[in-house]
Amino acid sequence: MKNATLRITKNMDMGRGDKKSRRGKISRGTFGAKRRKKGRKKAKDAAKMQKVR
């Protein structure tokens, strides 16, 4: 069964299995440079939103 093993190199482009790609980040549920996490609203913006309501 030694011949049946799969070798993955750094140059190989992947989809879901690649932890550096956007698609890989989505499948893992992680965030990073390719997939940013939405930032928090600042206190000024939150205060403005409450005044508008």
N, C-alpha and C positions, 0 to 999 in steps of 0.2 A: 504493500500500500504506500510505499514511499513515493512512488511516481504520481499518486493521486493528490498530493498536497498542492495547495495554491500559493504561489509566491506573489507578494505584492511589493512593487518597487515604489520609490518616491516619485518617479516620473510618470507613473500610471495615473491618468485622470479617472476619477471615480464619481459616483453620485452620492447615494445615501451613506456609503461606507467611509467616505472621506471626511474626517473631522474638521478639516480646514475649509471645506466648501460650504456655501450657503445651504444647499440641499442637505448636506450632512449635519449641519447645525440644527436645521428644522427637525430632522428625524431623531436626533439625540435630545432635543429640547434645550440646547445650550445657546449661549450668545457669545459674540466676539467681534472682530474687525469686519468680517463679512456679513454678519447679522447683528445689528445693533439693537440693544434693548431700549425701549422708549424711555426718555428721560422724565424726571419728575417735573411738575409744574412749579414755578417759583411762587413764593408767598404773595408777591404783588399781583400776579395773574390770578391766583386763587381768590384773593380779596376782591378783585374786580368782578369776577364771575358771581360772587355772592351778592354784590351790590346790584348787579343787573337783574337778578331774579327777584 
